Structures are given as C-alpha cells and as structure tokens.
Amino acid sequence: MSDPAAEFDGPWKEALEQYFQPFAELLFPEVAREIDWARPVEFLDKELQQLAPNAATGRGTVDKLARVFTAQGREEWVLVHVEVQSQQDADLSQRMYRYNHRLEDKYGKMPVSVAVLGDASRSWCPMEFTAGR
C-alpha cells in the first residue's frame, strides 16, 4: 500500500526546487524582493532532516530549506524555511518555532519562515507560537 504523505511530498519538493523563484514571487512577494535571484539557490534539505528527522515524513507537510543571498549585495545569506501544510494542525506553529530555533543554533541566523496552507478552511491561519499556551 502506498503512503499518501510520500505521494504528496515528492511532487511538492520537486516543484519547489524547480520553481522556487516564481513560487516566492507569487505567494511571498515581500520575501522574494529581498533575494538576489542572480545567485543560485542552494537547498539544504539534508541539514533540515538532521535537525528535524520527522520533517521529511510528516503527514501532509513538506519542509524545504533553501539558502539564498540578499539583494543588498552582501555576502550574508538567509535561510528560507518553507512549510507546506495541507490540513489543519494544532502543532504547526510550535513545529515551525522549533525548526527556527534549531536552525538558528546550527547556523547562527534566524531563518525566514513561510507556510503555505492548503487546507479547505479560510479561517485557520496560525500566526505565532507562544510558549505556555
């Protein structure tokens, strides 16, 4: 029997790698404007999987970690963490918070995180995680 999460993950991962610039420009234009698209995007999925082993196998989620350079011409780089969520998940904000801090610990920089919510609800839109809630 095939794994529905695996069937979902593969096409998204491939599409994000092939069309990362148009994806960012369409869905996150304010983030896309900060990227120097003349420089190559480097995908760091293996690093993300080491930090969060369940990221590659979570049901209905795709995590991509891309290293991009800023449009200001500095050698500084920005990690862009993309989470694609196809159903409501009460743990999404906490999971993204955890990924961000693990990435900050490893790279010394807080990544830019964006989430694509693909569920049917127009009202579910987690915006932040607050510890203790």
C-alpha positions in Angstrom: 0.0 0.0 0.0 1.4 3.4 -0.9 1.9 6.2 1.7 -0.3 9.2 1.0 2.2 11.6 2.7 5.0 10.3 0.5 2.9 10.7 -2.6 2.1 14.3 -1.5 5.7 15.2 -0.6 7.5 14.2 -3.8 5.7 16.5 -6.2 5.9 19.5 -3.8 9.6 19.0 -3.2 10.3 18.8 -6.9 8.1 21.7 -7.7 9.6 23.9 -5.0 13.1 23.2 -6.3 12.2 23.7 -10.0 10.0 26.8 -9.4 11.3 28.4 -6.2 11.6 31.9 -7.6 8.1 32.1 -9.1 6.7 30.4 -6.0 8.3 33.0 -3.8 7.3 35.9 -6.1 3.6 34.7 -6.3 3.0 33.8 -2.7 5.6 35.8 -0.7 6.5 38.9 -2.8 7.9 40.8 0.2 10.4 37.9 0.8 11.1 37.5 -2.9 12.1 41.1 -3.2 14.9 40.6 -0.7 16.5 37.8 -2.6 19.3 38.1 -5.2 18.0 35.8 -7.9 21.2 36.2 -10.0 22.9 33.9 -7.4 22.0 30.2 -7.2 19.6 28.9 -4.6 21.0 26.1 -2.5 18.6 23.5 -1.0 19.7 22.2 2.4 17.1 19.5 3.0 19.7 17.1 4.4 20.6 19.6 7.1 16.9 20.2 7.9 16.3 16.4 8.2 19.2 16.2 10.6 17.7 18.9 12.8 14.1 17.6 12.5 14.1 14.0 11.4 10.3 13.9 11.1 10.2 16.8 8.7 10.6 14.6 5.7 7.9 12.1 6.8 5.3 14.3 8.5 1.8 13.6 7.2 0.8 16.3 4.6 3.8 18.5 5.2 6.7 19.4 3.1 9.7 21.1 4.5 12.2 22.8 2.3 15.2 24.7 3.5 16.8 27.0 0.9 19.9 29.1 1.3 19.6 32.4 -0.7 21.7 35.6 -0.8 20.2 39.0 -0.1 19.5 41.6 -2.8 21.6 44.2 -0.9 24.8 42.6 -2.4 26.2 41.5 0.9 27.8 38.1 1.3 25.3 37.4 4.1 22.9 34.6 3.4 19.4 34.0 4.5 17.8 30.6 5.2 14.2 30.3 3.9 12.2 27.6 5.6 9.1 26.7 3.6 6.4 24.6 5.2 3.5 23.3 3.1 0.6 22.3 5.2 -2.4 20.5 3.6 -4.6 20.1 6.7 -5.2 21.9 10.0 -2.5 21.0 12.5 -2.6 22.5 16.0 1.1 21.8 16.3 2.2 23.8 13.2 3.2 27.0 15.0 5.2 25.1 17.6 6.9 22.9 15.0 7.9 25.9 13.0 9.2 27.6 16.1 11.2 24.6 17.0 12.7 24.3 13.5 13.6 28.0 13.5 15.5 27.8 16.8 17.3 24.6 15.8 18.4 26.3 12.6 19.5 29.4 14.5 21.5 27.2 16.8 23.2 25.5 13.9 23.7 28.4 11.5 23.8 31.4 13.9 20.9 33.1 12.0 17.2 33.0 12.4 15.6 31.8 9.1 12.8 33.4 7.3 9.9 31.0 7.6 6.9 30.9 5.3 3.9 28.5 5.4 1.6 27.5 2.5 -1.7 26.5 4.0 -3.5 24.2 1.6 -6.4 23.1 3.7 -10.1 24.0 2.9 -10.5 26.4 5.8 -10.3 30.1 5.2 -10.4 30.9 8.9 -7.5 28.7 10.1 -4.3 30.7 9.9 -1.8 30.2 12.7 0.4 33.4 13.0 2.6 32.8 16.1 3.6 30.4 18.8 3.6 31.4 22.4 5.1 29.1 24.9 2.8 28.3 27.9 -0.4 28.3 25.9 
